[in-house]
Amino acid sequence: MGLIQLILVGILVVCVTMFMKVTYETIWCYWLTPRRIKKIMEKQGVRGPNPRFLVGNILDMASFVSKSTSQDMDSIHHDIVGRLLPHYVAWSKIYGKRFIYWNGTEPRMCLSETELIKELLSKYSTISGKSWQQQQGTKHFIGRGLLMANGDDWYHQRHLVAPAFMRDKLKSYAGYMVECTKEMLQSLENAIGSNKFGENEVEIGQYMARLTADIISRTEFDRNYEKGKQIFDKLTLLQKRCAEASRHLFYPGSRFFPSKYNREIKSMKMEVEKLLMEIIQSRKDTVEVGRSNSYGNDLLGMLLNEMQNKKGDGSFSLNLQLIMDECKTFFFAGHETTAVLLAWTVMLLATNPDWQDKIRAQVNEVCNGNHPTIDQLSKLTMLNMVINESLRLYPPATVLPRMAFEDIQLGDLHIPKGLSIWIPMLAIHHSKEIWGPDANEFKPDRFKSKTFFPGFMPFASGPRNCIGQSFALMESKIILAMLISKFSFTISENYRHAPVVVLTVKPKYGVQIRLNPLN
């Protein structure tokens, strides 16, 4: 046999071997492992709706949600679990507090027992995390930043960015927050004053979205703030495309299809990362020519300084791609969740003017006509109660997911490796068993005492809770205190109450309010 023939035979053997390996792993991933998990859970009495081949229960869930959100709500009330999680409501009535459903070929156990949830989030934080489907769904959007990291990667990234959210560092961010809020309040005043028909209606959601984007741009990029705003605009579009494309992830190999979504997503990702690289390169150039011995004191500068300090010492590898992923992650987490929190809180205050008056009186007493300082925020107890109640009724995320990377024992349940556990936070926040018969009513007084509520998890809990929680709450308090000091507001007759889920819980048509400047 000649040399060429031997090479061809070798190539054929390699191709056949790779094909068999891919085929085996596909069968193992999409068929054998899910079926094994299903049998283990059924033996423990945990069952659920029958899945269809490949798509699982996705079509059922889509049908439930499409039907429940096809019309706007007939009035402003907060009984929204049946609207946003209709499949949970339907299946929990049949199968109880624990049930299995299928997102394509990924089995997910819905768990709403607070004691078991607490044990999962506190005891098993290092051997549970984000599933492959979740990581693929956000791969082009936020990559492998802290939000999607697992295991040792998550541990190292958490410790890397933690200093950015220490109290001393938060104090330095307060100035950005006050300055940006002053600019927003001025633009609101200009918008009202320039309306020749005397209209004082604004859609406050878009103002809050732009304000939180401005704040996170300054916090992350400081002097590169204007380019940060361009990144925000492109990331917003990329977020939407990734949410739409993630519906097809259950098809084997779907991420490789040359579909319109995949092409657009890859193009947008390249545009975002090009802008990020321009900022990073300008920082590196400044240091290399000797104009500065530091990459900056903002989040990006902190990450670049850390990368330089650990270069070649064999520790955790921090590369430029990871730095860009962290920047994108904090753009999303630092902007999106706070913006929707502020929009819902303004809506609740606009429909409950008595609480608006209580907060305004306390802000005037504590701040004495000045802008709030970080040391004064803890004294704004009324505002804190309202924000907590807003987070309870309209948490940014409806569910909290965790996948088991090892077999674990959770109470009386044996959780096999590979099972995703989905915690329906929205349903738990509205549970009458936990909160009483008025669970769907706006009653901030329930947070008057400092009692720990086991069912209150807007920022998750345990070691893997939201690292930016203090930042988000500080930002929200400063913005709302300044807004309430400048304006009184009521809900507009044009407001249509229609919460929807687009990664986070959002008002479908925004929040229209009528502003009245306070002299």
Buried (B, 14 or more C-beta within 10 A) or exposed (E): EEEEEEEEEEEEEEEEEEEEEEEEEEEEBBEEBBEBBBEBBEEEEBBBBEBEEBBBBBEBBEEBBEEBBEEBBEEBEBEBBBBBBBBBBBBBEEBBEBBBBBBBBBBBBBBBBBEBBBBBBEBBBBBBBBBEBBBBBBBBBBBBBBBBBBEEBBBBBBEBBEEBBEEEBBEEBBEBBBEBBEEBBEBBBEBBEEEEEEEBBBBBBEBBBBBBBBBBBBBBBBBBBEBBBBBBEBBBBBBBBBBEBBBBBBBBEBBEEEEEBBEBBEEBBEBBBEBBEBBBEEBBEBBEEEEEEEBBEBBBBBBBBBBEEBEEEEEBEBEBEBBBBBBBBBBBBBBBBBBBBBBBBBBBBBBBEEBBBBBBEBBEEBBEEEBBEBEBBEBBBBBBBBBBBBBBBBBBBBBBBBBBBEEBEBEEBBBBBBBBBBBBBBBBBBBEEBBEEEBBBBBBEBBEEEEEBEBBBBBBBBBBBBBBBBBBBBBBBBBBBBBBBBBBBBBBEEBEBBBBBEBBBBBEBBBBBBBEEEE
